[in-house]
Amino acid sequence: MNIALFSDIHANLPALQAFFKDVDSRNPDAIYCLGDLVGYNIWANEVVNEIKNRKIPTIAGNYDFGIGRMSNECGCAYKTDHEKDNGKISISFTNSIMKDEERKYLRTLPAHIKVEFQLNEDKLNLLLVHGSPRKINEYLFEDREEKSMLRIMEQADADIMCFGHTHKPYHRILNSGVDGQNHFRHAVNIGSVGKPKDSNPQGGYVMLTINDNSSTLDKDSIKVEFIRFNYDVETAAKAVEESPLPNEFADMLRNGA
């Protein structure tokens, strides 16, 4: 089974349209969105409606949660006062353009999606979250201490945990087995479709492959493919520059920052 997972579009319609073109060519068996449809660009309503029209199972990102409730907080972590000020502009602008039906949709999005597979007379749990199972805006970076990451996954009963929020893709395989018995768990950050932050301006998503012989006993029986695709970055960047949003957001798109 091939499962396409994408996240963090952030109102970047050209990136989302390019993603759909790429993913449709690969014909996955299932597709899920891990949230943050809005913020940082001008096409918040259009992105919401693209997801709605395709009836894609979607969870709420921290930005969706805040904008859905017309909050002036997105749950973002800013390093400087300047970043915080720019963030306030983005929240205010997004709130000003959201239409009622699209905002209502954001309010209905679930926090998590859990899919239980029955394979090899055993279960394999796939958990989809935005930040972490504990908090919608918790950042799970690649350098998270192994014990901490394992504790989070064990408490959530997740054999495969997929998430976004940091916009930096990675795949870590952790072994929580005891007494010589392997139990491999996969932590997968699926990156960002519309606002990558790994110095690569291309949009990104993940194709997860689970076969009938996939097992927690064999770390290689679950495949994670990171896919990058081109989109019209300049159109997205110019839309920012022609809006009330900070021009720095346009440069971030151009630089994958």
C-alpha positions, 0 to 999 in steps of 0.5 A: 500500500502506497500512502502519500502524506503532505503537510504545511501548505501555508496558503501556497496555491501554486505549490499545492497545485504542483503537488497534486500534479506530481502525486496524481502521477504516482497514483497512491492508494491513499492520501492524507494531509497533516495540516497547516493549510493557511498562513504566510500567503494569500490563497488561504481560502483557495487551498482549503477548498482544494483540500475539501473538494478532493475530500482528503482526510486532513488534521488540524495544524496549529495555524489552522487551529488558531485561524479557525477560531479567529485567534490572534495566536498561531502557536508558533515559536518565534526566536526574535521579536522581529519574527514575532512581529512578522508572525502577527502580521501574517495572523492578522492578514489571514484572519482578514481574508478567511471566509466563513465556510472555510473557517468553519472547515478549519474548526472541524479538523481532527487533531490526530488520525490513527490507522491500524493495520492487521499484518502478519497476525499482528497490528501495525499502528500508523499515527498522523499528527501535526506537531506531536501526539502531545501538543499540536505545536510541539516541534519534533526536530531530528536531533530530539533525544532518542529516549524522548522520541521513543517515549512519545511514540510508545505512549501514543502506541505508534509504530509509525508516526508521521508529522510536520510542523518543522518543515524539515524532512527526516526519517529516524528508525528507533528500536524500543524492543527489550530482552533481545526482541526487536520492535522498530518504530519509525518517526517521519517528518514529511516536510512542507509542500508550500514553505520548506525550511531545509534550504531547498525551495522545492515542495516536499512530501512523503510516500510511505509504503506498507506491504503485507509483510511489513512488521515492527520486527524488520526495520526495512519492511517499511519504506519511506520515500522523500519526494521533491517537486518543482513549482512556480516559486516566483509566482508565490513570492510575488504574491507575498510582495504584492500583499500586506505580508512582509517581503521576507516571507517571499525571500524565504520561499525563494531560499527554502528558509 
